[in-house]
Amino acid sequence: MATSKLPVLALPHPLILLPASRFTMALSKEQGEAVLALIEQSDALPVVAAVPITNSPSTTTPPTFAEWGTATRILRLVRPPARNPASHISSLYMIEYPPTERIPSRDVVEKFKHSALRLLDRLAKDAVQSSRKEGYQKIASMLDDITDARAPWMADVLIGSINGEYDDKLSILSTPDSETRLTLATDIFLKQASISEVSKKIASAVDESLSKQQKEFFLRQQLAAIQRELHSLTSNSPRNAGSNNASDAPSELDDDEQHDADDLADLKRKIEAMEHGSEERKMGVREWRRLKRIPQGSVENGVIRNYLEWLTSVPWGQAGIGASPLKDKAFLTNARTQLDKDHFGLEKIKRRLIEYLAVVRLRDMNAEEQLPQVAGLKQIEGTGDKALVPYQQSPPPMLAPNAPKQSVKGPILLFVGPPGVGKTSLGQSIAKALDRPFQRISLGGVRDEAEIRGHRRTYVASGPGLIVQAMRKAGRKDFVLLLDEIDKIGQSNFHGDPGAALLEVLDPEQNHTFMDHYLNVPVDLSQVLFICTSNSLDTISGPLLDRCEVIQLSGYTYDEKMHIARRFLLPKQITANGLKEEHVTITEPALLHIATRYTREAGVRSLERAIGAVVRFKAVEWAEYIDNEVEGGQAKMITDGKLITDGMDKTYSPVVEESDLEKMLGISRWEGEEKDREEVRGVVFGLVVMGQGEGGVMPVETMMVPGTGHLKLTGSLGDVIKESSELALSWVKRHAYDLGLTNARSVDPLKTENIDIHLHLPAGATKKDGPSAGVAMTCAFVSLLTGALVPSNIAMTGEITLRGHVTPVGGIKEKSVRWLTGYHKVLGAHRAHITKVILPWANRKDVEHDVAPEIRNEMEFVFVRTIREALDAAFGPATLAWRRGAVMVESRL
């Protein structure tokens, strides 16, 4: 520099003059005169020190100058016009920084160029004027050719050109070191580029949203106008002037403003029809007011409107419409007839349903008797001074006008039984008997709590739960709701526990204020008749099971299956396959053969499929005979089952014999091996229950092999049944002397002969477990060691204790569950043609009450308390050589 002292020119906040930059600023009158004096005194353009003021101008605080400034050359000074003589305009230009010999490193320069190119590219894209865009592109092309020594100069140029923050520019001005200044400029460029990209993205999104809404609005207006013009042209056309064709009428699918207004008016009318002071009305009014304030094209408008449509479609106060069947004196008779028409057997279940229907009728009659009394009280209160009874300021207590009508709390019925026994169809019959709508919800695989309670409105595409959806479809609040497959509901996970959500639904003390998350209004479910179905009770939680009234549906006997097939299944399949009753006739032996040889289940689904296959086979034969009519002849079927055509004989027999089943259904799956059982030493037959609830007979096989007195078990046995086998063998060893197997009580009969016992239950691929095989295993061990045989027509079940007592069959929870298993075993024994069954003494009452009379007449039931009684019943009273003089000694602590 030529001089070390320069006049100072204060730059008001927030002006900063950076190196290699120039700008024009306004000067006060005093500053202008001072600059003018400098210009007149010097031969060249004067140089001043442009120092920025870092604080805002104020009358109380003095100005604060920055520590660094810029050596600036004044290029031009413009005098003020006559109308504004108090200011001058000057153009300032920075000269240079103090000379430095340090050149920035290559790495710093490359980072600077990369950040600068990114910023210039963004500025070029955002530039509106083409000249600015071309200028940014030229500067970007110069960056590649610039040397490392000139890189700080380029940084000064770019910093002065962009619209950056004041603090960033002041930091650049305060950094004389070239490399440090490049690093600082790199950070500033990266920040500015990021800010520009985000701002552009946000602005683009906002503009796109606004333009889309505006465009949609205008297009819809134009479309409505075009449709109105087209309709008017069509209606005024001379060709259509005299026609009243239905196609000329406006379609209900037209997106017209009038239709939208009608929908809104319908919503308003439904909200006004709600009960005054109710929660649903308050919520509806509040959301309606919000809907009117929000623009029609917004997303929130659609969300609120969808909510109001759901809110107004739920039947808040509607019960039965029209004449109620409960007022009919023949109501119970008609209900009983309806149940007998739809189902065969199931007398115990029908009796429980008739009890519920009787309670519903009596409660409805009592409610009607109370209505005249309440109406009289209201009439007396409303007459005022003309009333016969003077009006009291404190009238007798009455029900609040908004209190819910006292109604019958529907029981929570839980039908438990194997598949195909009629659980779902029972619910439909109840709905028919009550003349109520019927809705079904399948809970199998439901794993989200929101499926029951509904999704909250904060989620996209949210909606109410399955319960509210079913109520909307029913249109009444006293409908019949079937919760199907409740035992297959999903377990607790991160979506919640749907089983726990059902606790409120199935609780009669709580479900009158069921809260759906979507509606957020209490929903009354107290008048809903809930019917649940399940195949098992094992997977149902304890609290949920406690809220249900369990009704067991066991399997059908062969006699019941024959009646069901004749009355329901065969006519249904004949109609479904396009035939008439005279076209197919299945004989009794053939139908019994289908039930015993081709199906083996507790229900009748497989039986229906087999009958359907037979009917379809006959349908093909009948169609072929009809299609093969001889020309000029007329096909007809005569009474003997022959189809005759003129000219040639064609025979068609509608009768299905037992011998015809193999070509229709193939080889039978069960060849009756249970009827061909033989008496073998060490083999007895126990009663078992299959996985789907059907009963059956399984042999318990034992064999002696050389060994050291151990017990070997095979057949995929569980821990409980293994313990039963050990109990049975221990009891036999303890009583070996009494049975005549040893000569002393302390002798082990297995070690005496150096043998092992191998016990096997067939069907090794099937898991077997449960406390009901102790009696059968004990009889098998006794038969093996004594050589006595158990007749093949005898089957048994029951668990034993170490002291020799026989306990009831089945599970370990409660007696009703245990007997469910026992009853299925009795039915399985009947299907297997067992004539004598040995059961625990504790199950004798269940047999008398639950087993059908035809089964009790065909089978002999022997109830035993101890193992000795079971052995006598299995082998015969005098078969085993008991040592009568033996004295039993039982030690007690």
C-alpha positions, 0 to 999 in steps of 0.5 A, spaced: 500 500 500 502 507 498 500 509 505 499 506 512 493 510 514 486 511 510 480 515 511 475 510 515 468 510 511 463 506 516 458 501 513 452 501 516 449 494 519 448 489 515 452 492 510 459 488 508 464 490 503 468 483 501 474 483 497 473 483 490 466 485 490 463 492 489 456 495 490 453 502 491 451 505 497 447 511 500 451 516 504 449 522 508 451 529 507 457 530 511 460 523 508 458 525 501 462 532 502 468 529 506 468 524 500 468 529 495 473 533 498 478 527 498 476 526 490 478 534 489 485 533 493 487 527 489 489 526 482 487 519 482 480 515 485 481 516 492 482 510 497 478 509 504 477 503 509 470 501 509 469 498 516 462 495 517 458 496 524 457 490 527 451 492 531 444 495 529 443 503 529 441 505 536 440 512 539 443 509 546 448 505 544 454 507 540 456 504 534 461 498 534 466 497 528 469 491 526 476 489 527 477 488 520 475 492 514 476 493 506 481 498 503 476 500 498 476 505 492 471 510 490 469 509 483 463 514 483 460 519 487 453 522 485 450 528 487 443 528 490 437 530 486 434 537 488 428 533 492 433 529 496 439 534 498 441 530 504 444 524 501 449 522 496 450 515 492 457 512 491 460 506 488 465 502 492 470 497 490 475 493 494 482 494 492 486 488 495 488 484 501 495 485 504 500 481 500 501 474 502 506 468 499 502 462 502 499 458 497 493 453 499 494 446 499 491 442 494 486 438 498 483 444 501 483 447 493 479 441 491 474 441 497 473 448 495 472 447 488 467 441 489 463 445 494 463 451 489 461 447 483 455 444 487 453 451 490 453 454 483 449 448 480 444 449 485 444 457 483 443 456 476 437 451 477 434 456 481 435 462 477 429 465 473 433 470 469 437 467 463 443 472 464 444 470 471 444 462 469 449 463 464 453 467 469 453 462 474 455 457 468 461 461 466 464 462 473 463 454 474 467 453 468 472 458 470 473 454 477 476 448 473 482 452 470 483 457 476 490 456 479 491 454 487 494 461 488 488 464 485 483 460 489 482 465 495 480 470 490 475 466 487 472 464 494 472 472 495 468 473 489 463 467 490 462 469 497 460 477 495 456 474 490 451 469 494 446 472 498 449 469 505 448 470 512 451 476 515 456 472 520 459 468 515 461 474 511 464 477 517 468 471 518 470 471 511 472 478 512 476 477 519 480 471 516 486 474 512 490 467 511 488 464 505 488 456 506 483 458 512 479 462 508 478 457 503 476 452 508 471 457 511 468 458 504 467 451 503 463 450 509 459 456 507 458 453 500 456 447 503 451 450 508 448 454 502 447 449 497 443 444 502 439 450 504 437 452 497 436 444 496 431 444 502 428 450 500 426 449 493 424 442 495 419 445 500 417 450 495 416 445 490 411 441 494 407 446 496 406 449 489 405 442 487 399 441 492 396 448 491 396 447 484 393 440 484 388 442 488 386 449 484 387 444 478 382 439 480 377 445 483 377 448 476 376 441 472 371 439 476 367 446 475 368 445 468 366 438 468 359 439 471 358 445 466 359 440 460 355 435 463 349 440 464 350 443 457 350 435 454 344 434 458 340 440 456 342 438 449 340 431 450 333 433 453 332 438 448 333 434 442 327 433 437 329 426 436 328 425 444 323 430 445 317 425 445 320 419 448 320 418 455 326 413 455 329 411 462 336 412 459 335 419 458 334 420 466 340 423 470 344 417 473 345 417 480 352 415 479 353 422 476 358 426 480 354 432 481 354 438 486 346 436 488 348 429 490 354 431 494 349 436 497 344 431 498 349 427 502 351 432 506 343 434 508 342 426 509 348 426 514 345 433 518 338 429 518 341 423 521 345 427 526 339 431 528 335 425 529 340 422 535 338 423 542 339 429 545 344 430 550 347 423 548 355 422 547 354 420 539 350 427 538 355 431 541 360 428 537 356 428 531 355 436 532 362 437 534 365 434 527 359 437 523 362 444 525 369 442 523 367 439 517 363 446 515 370 450 517 374 446 512 375 447 505 371 441 501 378 439 497 382 438 503 384 431 506 381 433 513 375 434 510 374 427 507 377 424 513 371 428 518 366 426 512 368 419 513 367 419 520 361 422 520 358 417 515 360 411 520 357 415 526 351 416 523 350 409 520 351 405 527 344 404 530 344 407 536 337 407 538 334 402 533 331 395 536 326 391 533 322 394 527 315 392 526 311 386 530 316 382 535 315 375 535 316 375 542 308 377 543 306 371 539 303 366 544 306 360 540 313 363 540 316 358 544 313 352 540 315 356 534 322 356 536 322 349 538 320 347 531 325 351 528 331 348 532 328 341 530 327 343 523 335 345 522 338 340 527 337 333 529 338 331 536 342 335 541 337 335 546 341 338 551 343 344 547 336 345 545 333 345 552 338 351 554 336 355 548 329 354 549 330 357 557 334 363 554 328 364 549 323 364 555 327 369 559 327 374 553 319 373 552 318 374 560 322 380 560 319 383 554 312 382 557 314 385 564 317 391 560 310 392 556 306 392 563 311 397 566 310 402 560 303 404 562 305 406 569 310 410 567 306 413 561 301 415 567 306 418 571 308 423 565 301 425 563 300 427 571 306 431 571 304 434 564 297 436 566 299 442 571 294 445 575 288 441 571 291 434 574 287 430 579 293 429 583 297 436 585 303 437 582 309 436 587 316 440 586 319 433 588 316 428 583 317 421 585 323 418 582 323 416 575 328 413 570 332 419 566 330 420 559 337 419 557 337 412 561 338 406 556 332 401 556 332 396 561 333 389 556 335 382 557 342 381 557 344 376 552 348 370 555 355 369 552 354 362 549 360 358 547 359 352 543 365 347 544 365 341 539 369 337 534 368 340 526 362 339 523 357 338 529 353 344 527 356 350 532 355 355 526 348 353 524 345 353 531 347 360 531 343 361 525 337 357 528 337 362 534 337 368 529 331 365 525 327 363 532 328 370 535 327 374 528 333 378 529 339 379 524 345 374 524 352 377 523 358 372 523 365 374 525 371 369 523 376 370 529 381 365 526 388 368 525 386 375 528 392 378 531 391 385 531 387 388 537 385 394 533 381 389 529 376 388 535 377 395 538 378 399 531 383 403 529 385 410 532 383 416 527 390 418 527 392 413 522 391 413 515 385 409 512 383 407 519 376 405 521 372 401 526 373 394 529 369 388 527 364 389 532 361 396 530 362 393 523 357 388 524 352 392 528 352 397 522 351 391 517 345 388 522 342 395 522 339 393 529 343 393 536 339 387 538 342 382 533 345 375 534 353 375 533 357 369 532 364 369 534 367 363 530 373 360 531 375 364 538 380 358 540 384 360 534 385 368 535 392 370 535 396 371 541 399 377 544 404 381 540 406 388 538 400 389 535 396 388 542 392 382 545 386 381 541 383 376 546 384 381 551 380 386 547 374 381 547 374 381 555 370 388 555 366 385 549 364 379 552 362 382 559 355 383 560 357 388 566 361 392 561 359 392 554 354 397 555 359 402 554 364 399 549 369 404 547 371 403 539 377 407 538 375 410 531 368 412 534 371 414 540 363 414 543 361 409 548 357 403 544 351 399 547 352 392 546 348 389 552 342 387 547 347 383 542 346 376 543 353 373 543 355 366 540 362 363 540 364 357 537 371 353 539 374 346 537 377 346 544 378 350 550 385 349 551 388 355 547 382 360 550 385 364 556 382 363 563 379 370 564 375 370 557 373 363 558 370 365 565 365 370 561 362 364 557 357 359 558 360 353 555 355 348 552 359 342 549 357 339 543 359 332 542 359 327 536 354 324 532 352 316 533 351 312 527 344 312 528 344 320 528 348 320 522 343 316 518 337 321 520 341 327 518 344 324 512 336 322 510 333 329 512 338 334 510 345 332 507 342 328 501 336 333 499 341 338 499 346 335 495 340 333 490 338 340 489 345 343 489 347 338 483 341 339 479 337 333 480 330 331 483 329 326 489 326 321 484 333 321 480 337 318 486 336 313 492 341 311 496 339 304 500 340 304 508 346 299 507 349 303 502 348 309 506 351 306 513 357 303 509 359 310 507 358 312 514 362 307 517 367 305 511 368 312 508 368 317 513 371 317 521 369 323 524 365 326 530 361 331 525 358 330 518 362 334 513 366 328 510 359 324 510 356 330 506 362 330 501 362 323 500 354 323 499 355 329 494 360 325 490 355 319 489 350 324 487 355 327 482 356 320 479 349 319 478 348 326 475 353 324 470 350 318 468 343 321 468 346 327 463 349 322 459 342 318 458 339 324 457 344 327 451 344 320 448 336 320 446 335 316 439 332 321 434 325 321 434 325 317 440 323 320 447 326 318 453 323 317 460 324 313 466 319 308 469 317 306 476 322 300 476 328 305 474 329 303 467 330 309 462 327 307 455 327 310 448 324 308 442 328 304 438 333 301 443 333 300 450 337 304 455 337 303 463 338 308 468 338 305 475 337 311 481 338 306 486 345 306 489 347 299 492 352 298 497 356 294 491 356 300 487 360 305 492 367 302 490 366 305 483 363 311 485 368 313 491 374 308 490 376 303 495 374 304 502 379 308 507 377 303 513 376 296 512 373 294 519 379 292 522 376 293 529 370 288 527 376 283 526 379 284 532 382 277 535 383 275 543 391 275 544 395 275 550 397 281 553 393 285 548 387 289 551 383 295 547 383 302 550 378 308 548 382 314 545 380 321 543 383 323 536 385 330 535 379 333 532 374 330 538 372 324 535 373 317 539 376 311 537 379 304 539 386 303 540 390 296 542 395 296 548 400 291 546 405 288 550 410 283 549 415 279 554 422 279 551 429 277 555 432 282 559 433 284 566 426 287 568 425 293 565 419 297 561 420 299 554 415 304 551 414 306 544 409 309 540 410 317 541 408 317 548 407 323 552 410 324 559 403 323 562 402 316 559 409 314 561 407 315 568 401 311 567 405 305 564 410 306 570 404 306 575 400 300 572 407 296 572 408 298 579 401 296 581 402 289 578 409 288 581 406 290 588 400 285 587 404 279 583 403 275 589 395 276 590 395 274 582 399 268 583 405 270 579 410 269 585 410 265 591 412 271 596 411 278 596 418 281 595 419 277 589 419 281 582 416 277 577 420 280 571 427 278 575 425 271 576 424 270 569 429 275 567 425 278 562 423 285 560 416 288 558 415 292 551 409 296 551 407 299 544 401 303 542 400 303 534 400 309 530 407 311 532 407 318 528 401 320 532 403 323 539 399 320 545 398 323 552 393 324 557 391 321 564 386 315 561 390 309 560 392 306 566 386 301 567 388 298 560 395 298 561 394 294 568 390 289 564 395 288 559 400 287 564 396 282 567 394 278 561 401 278 559 404 275 565 398 271 567 396 268 560 389 270 561 385 273 555 381 279 555 375 279 550 375 283 543 369 286 544 371 289 551 374 296 551 376 300 557 378 307 560 380 310 566 386 313 570 389 309 576 393 311 583 398 308 586 393 305 591 389 302 586 383 307 585 380 308 578 379 316 577 375 319 572 377 320 565 380 326 561 384 332 562 386 335 569 382 342 569 375 340 571 370 334 571 366 337 565 372 337 561 374 330 563 367 328 561 367 331 555 373 326 553 369 320 556 363 321 552 367 322 546 370 315 548 363 312 549 361 314 542 368 312 539 366 305 542 359 305 539 362 306 532 367 300 533 362 295 535 364 295 542 359 291 546 362 292 553 365 298 556 369 299 563 368 306 565 370 309 572 365 310 577 365 317 577 362 317 570 356 313 571 351 319 572 354 322 566 352 316 562 345 316 564 344 323 563 348 324 556 349 318 553 343 316 548 338 311 550 339 307 543 347 307 545 345 305 552 341 299 550 346 296 545 352 297 550 354 294 557 357 299 562 361 297 568 363 302 573 369 300 577 372 304 583 378 299 584 383 296 579 381 289 582 374 290 580 376 293 573 380 286 572 374 282 574 370 286 569 375 285 564 377 277 565 371 275 568 369 273 575 373 267 576 378 267 571 384 270 575 386 266 581 386 271 586 389 268 593 383 270 597 386 269 604 391 274 603 392 280 608 393 287 605 397 291 610 398 299 608 403 303 612 401 310 614 405 315 617 
